[in-house]
Amino acid sequence: MFKKVIAIMTASVLAASILVGCGGSTGASSSAPAEQKTEEAAPAEAAEPAAAEAAAATDGDLATKKVGVCIYQFSDNFMTLFRTELEKYLIEKGFAKENITIVDGANDQATQSGQIDSFIADGVDVLIINLVNSSSASTVTDKVVGANIPLVYINREPAADEQQRWADNNWNVCYVGCDARQSGTYQGEIIGDLGLDAVDFNKNGKIDYIMIKGDPENVDAQYRTEFSIKALTDAGFEVNKLDEQVGMWDQVKGAELVANSLSQYGNDIEVVFCNNDAMALGALQSIQSAGRKVGTDIYLVGVDALTEVVEYVISGDITGTVFNDHFAQSHNAADAAINYITGAGNEHNIQCDYKKVTKDNAQEILDSLK
C-alpha cells in the first residue's frame, strides 16, 4: 500500500544540506497535519566544521554532473514555480547552470519519451521526471534503469505496484511529492468548517456542488476529487453532486466548464471544487460573469496556493486553497538527486505535507511566496 516515508540526508555527504520538509518537518507521513511535526537540530558547534568540509567536497563534485529534468508542460502554473525553484536550488547546491537541462514535454508522452532518450544518449548523471502520463512509469523506469541512470519522479506519482518494483529490485528510483489525499481532505474541510447553515443557500439540507477535475489519469486528480467529498461525508454532511467535468488543469477550460454548469444549474450550485488553482481562477471568472459572489451565494476552493489565488483568498473572492509546497518538493527532489550521485541513496517514496489556506492564514502564506 501507499508508503509514507522521509528522505534522511546522510551527514557525511550532505551535512550542509539538511532537508527542508513541508510544514517545518523533514520527516513524517503526510497523514498527519504539518503543524504537529517536530524536528531535532544537531548541535551547531559540532556540525558546522564537518558541514563546511562536506559541502566543499560535494559542491566540487556536483559542478561537473549533468542533470536532465523533464516537465510535463511548461505552461502549467504550478510546475513553472516548481522548475524555477528546482533550478535555483540545484545551482545553490553546486551544480553548474550549463549542466542543468530542463525540457518541456508539451503534455505529450511521445515527446517526453523522446526527450528521455536524448538525455540517456547524452549520458546525464541523474534524471528528474514529471511524467506526462503516470501510466508510462514502468516503461520509463525500465529504460532509465537499463541505462544505469538514477531516477527521481516528481509531482505525478507512479502507481503503488510500480513503486514496489523499485524496492523489490533495489533500484535507484524514487518519487518525491505530497499525498494528494491530504489536499482533497483539506479542500473538504475548508468547506465543512464553514458549517451547513453558511453553505446551504437553497436550504435543502445538503451541500450542492460541482467538481472540476484535472487529468483523470493523474492520481492527484483522482484523490482530490474523492477525498474532498469524503471529508464532508465523514463530517456528517449530506452532499449532492450536480456536475463533474474534466478541466485538464487548464484555466480556460475551467472557466468554460463552470460557465456551462452555472448556466445549467444556476443558484443550486453552492460550492465549486477545483482540483487546482488554475481551474479555480477560470471558475472565478465565470462565477463573476454570472453575477454570483463568492462568500455571499457560492463558495470556491482550489489547490496549489498560486500567488494570485492567495491574494483572492485574502480579498474574499476565493474561499480557500491548499498550499502545494513547491519549495520543499523541489528541494527534496534535488537532494534526492544529490544522494544518488554521491552514493547515499534514498527511500523510494519521499513525502511532505500540504497546508490549508484560508483567510485566517493567507497573508502568512503569501509572504512566504514572495
N, C-alpha and C positions, 0 to 999 in steps of 0.2 A: 504494500500500500504506500501511499504517499509519505515520503520521509521528510522529517524536519531536521535539518542539520545545520551546522555552522562551520564556516571556514576558520581554522585556527592557524594563525601565521606562525611559522617556525622562527624562534628568536635568533637562531644562529644565522639565518639567511635574511630575514626581514624584520629585524628588531626595530628598525626605524619606521616601519610602516604598519603600525597597529591598526587592524582592520576597523573601518568606520562602519558600524551597523546601523540599521534603521532604528529610530526611536532611542538612540543613545546606547545601543547594545550591539555587541558583535555576535551574540550567540543566542539563539533561543528559537523555539518553534514559533511560527507566525500565528499559531492558535492562541497565543497569549498577548494581551494588549502591550504595546510598546512601553507604556508608562510604568509597567510592573517590572521591567527588566533592570538589572544592575550589572555593573562591570567593575572588576578589580583592576587597578593600575599597578604596575610594578614600581618599586621604589626608584625615583628618578636618579638618585645618586649612583645606583648600581647599574641602571640600564643605559645611561647616556653615553659613556665611553664605548661600550660594546656596540650600541646602536650606530654611533657615528662611524665606527670601523666597518661594520657590516654594510651600512648604506654606501660607503665609498666603494667597497668591493663590488657590490651588486650593481650600482649605477654604471660602473665601468664596463661590466659585462653586458648590461642591457643596451647600451648605446649602439652596439653592433647587431642587435637582434631585430628581426623583421616580424612585424605584426600585421596580419590580414584581418580586416573587420568587414563583415557582410551585414548590411542593414536592409531589412525587407523593403523599406520605402522611405526615401529621404523626406518626402512631403508630410509624413506623419509628425504631428506636433510634438508628441512625447519623445519619439525616437530622435528628433532633432536635438532636444535637450540632452538626451542620453549620449548620443555620439559626440556632441560638442564637449561635454564634461569628460567622457571617456578619453578622448584625445588629449585634452588638457592634463588629465591626471597621469596618463601614460608618460607624457613628456616630463612632468614633475618627478616621476619615479626613475627617470634616467634614460628612457627611450629617445632616440633621435627622431625628430619630426619627419624627416625624409624616409624613415624606415617604417612609418605607420601609414598604411594604405586603407582607406575606408571607401567602400563602393556601395552604390545604390542598386538594389535588386529590382526596383521599379515594380514591386508587387507581382513579380513573375518568377515562378520557381525555376523555369528553364534558364532564364537569365542569371539567376543566382547560382545555379549549378555550374554554369559556365565560368562564373567568377571564381567559384571554389576550385575548379580545375586549374584556372590560371594561377591562383595562389599556390596550389600544390606544385605546379610546374616551376614556379619561381622560388620554391624552397623556403617558404616562410617558416619561422620558428614556432609560431602558435597562431591558431585561428580563433576568432571570436565571431560567433554567428547568431544573428537574429533571423530565424527561418521565415521564409515566405509562407510555407505550408508546414505545419508541425508534423504532418503525416510523412514528410520526406526525411525525418530524422534518422531512421535506420539506414537508409541509403547513403545519406551524407556522412553519418558516423563511420560506416564501413569504408567509404572512400578515404576519409581523412585519417582514420586509424591505420588503414593499409599503407598510407604514405608516411606513417610514423610521426605524425604531427599532433601535438596536444590540441584539444578542442574544448572551448568554453561556449556553451549555448547561453543566450541571454533572452529575457523578456517573453519569448514564446516557448512554453515548456513542453518538451517531448513527453510522450506517454510513460506511465509508470513501468510498463514492461520493457520499454526501451532503456530506461534508466537502470533497470535491474540487470540488463545485459552488460552495462558498463561495469557494474560491481562484480558480476559473475566472472568477467574476463579480466578484471583489474586494469581496465583501460584508463588512459589519461584523458578522460572526458567528464565534464560536469555541467550542471545547469546552475545559473545564478539568476535569482528573481524573487518575487514576492508571491505569496499564496493568494490567488485570485478569489478564493472562497472568502477570505477575510475582507477583501474590498467590497464584495457583494453584500456581505453581512453588515458592514459599516454603512453602506447606502441604505439598507432597510432600516437600520437603527436610527439613522438621521430622520427618516420619515416617522418611524414609530415613536420617537422621543417627542414629537410634536403633539401626540395624543389624537384619538379619534375625533373628538369634538372640533379640533382645529382643522383636520384634514377632510372630514366628511361633509363637504359643502352641500351635497344633494340630500343629505340626511337619510340615506338608505341603510345606514349601519355598516357599510363596507368601505374599503379603500379601493376606489376605481382607478385603474392605472393603464398606461400603455408602456411598452418596453421597446426601446430602440437598441438593437444588438449590433455588436461588431461582427467580425468574420465568424460564421457559425462553426468553422473547423477549429478555431482557436480556443484553447482551454480557458483562457481568461474570459472570453465572451460567454462561454457555457456556464462557468462558475458564477460570474457576476449576475447573469440572468437568473440562475437558480437560487443563489443564496441571498440575494436582495429580498426576494419574496419570502423565502424560508424564514428570514429574520422576523418578518412581520407575522407570519402564521405562528411561529414559535412563541411570539409575544402575545398571542391570543387574538390578533386582528383577523377579521374576515376580509378577504381580498376578492376583487373581480377584475380579471384581465379583459380589457376592452379590445386591445390590439397588440400585436408583437410583430415587428418588422426588422429586417436586416439592413443596417446602415453602413456596414463595412468600415467603421471608424471614421467616416468622412463627414465633414461639417455640412457640405452642400446637400448630401444625401439625407443627413439627419434633418435638415430644415424641410426638405421635400416631404419626408415621411410624416413628420409631426404635423405639417400643414394639412396633409391628407387626413390624418386621424382627427385633427381638430374640426375639419370640415364635416367628417362623418359622425363623430360622437359629441362634438360641441362641449357644452358645460358639464357633461357627465364625466369628462376626464378631470380627475383630481390630482394625479401625480404622473409625471413623465420621468421614467428611469432611462438613463442613457449609459451604455457600457463604457463610454469615455467622454472626456470633456469637449473634444472637437464636435461630436454629435450634440452635446448639450448646448454648445454655442449656436449651432444651427437650430436646435429646438427653441432656444430663447428668441431667435429672430421670428420664428413662426408664431410663437405664443404672443409676442408683442404685436405682430401684424394682425393677429386675430382679435386684438383688443382685450386680451387677458393680461393679468398682472400677477407675477409670481409672489407668493406670500399673502395675496388677497383672495384669489379664487382658483389658484393652481400652484403646485409645487414641482420643482425640477432639481434633479441630482445627477451628477456625473462622477467620473473617476479620472485622476491624474494630477489635479491641482495645478493646471496651467495658470500662469500669472494673471491672464485676463479673466479667467473664471474665478480665481480667488478674489480679485477686485470686485467682481459681480456678487460674490457671496457677502462681501463687506457692505456693498450698497443695497443688498436685499433682492437683487434681480435674479439670483440663483440661490436655491435653498441651501445647497451644500455640495461638497465634492469629497474625494478621498485622495490624500496625498500619496502618489506613487513615487517613492523617493528615488529619483534618478541619480542623485549624488551617491547614495550608499550603493545602489545597484551597479553603477558604472565603476565605482572604486572597487567593489567586491570582484567584479569581472576582471579588472586589470590586475588586482592582487592574485587572483586565481591563475591568470596567465603567467605572472611572475613566478608563482610557486611551481608551475610545470617546468618553466625554463630553468629554474635553479635546482630542480630535482626534489623540492619539498613535498610536492603532491597536494591533493585536495580531497575532501569529501566529494561525493558525486552530486549532492544537491545542497546548494548554499542559499539559505533563505533569509529574508528580513521582513520587516513589518510595514504595513500601510498605516495611515493615521487619518481619522475623521477630521474633516474641515467644515466648521460651521461658523456662524457669525461670531461666536464666543472666542475662537482662536484663529480666525482667518488672518488678522493683521500679523500675528506672530509667524504664521506660515509664509505670508507674503514677504515679510522682512528677511526670512531665511532664503528666499528665492532670488533676492536682488543682490 
